[in-house]
Amino acid sequence: MPAPSTRTGFVVACDATREAVLIDPGDGVDALLAFAAREQLAIRHILLTHAHVDHVTGVAAAKRALNVPVYLHRDDLFLYDRAVESGARFGLHVEPQPPIDVYYCAGTGDRVR
């Protein structure tokens, strides 16, 4: 099922189980969370494909609302940790980021907590 269009971020869900993942919650996070609630989706994970500031501006709000694990590739941690400063350079307010719960390694199937 398609989620509403936002500048960054989307929801991917299983029609059968209604379980979902929130991917790259940027500044459209409120619309994505509203969509998930309206469609009665249970978001189980927040997945960051990378940590460019426009892909992480909504992580703190999503984590507060959902209390689910946040996943990121370890190689992007330096960007994630500097999101507040990066956002300020572009005139964006970015909340301090919550800790990453799971680091993944693309293509290997490995995860490290």
Buried (B, 14 or more C-beta within 10 A) or exposed (E): EEBEEBEBBBBBBEEEEEEBBBBBBBBBBBBBBEBBEEBEBEBBBBBBBEBBBBBBBBBBBBBEBBEBBBBBBEEBEEBBBBBBEBBEEEEBEBBEBBEBBBBBEEEEEEEEE
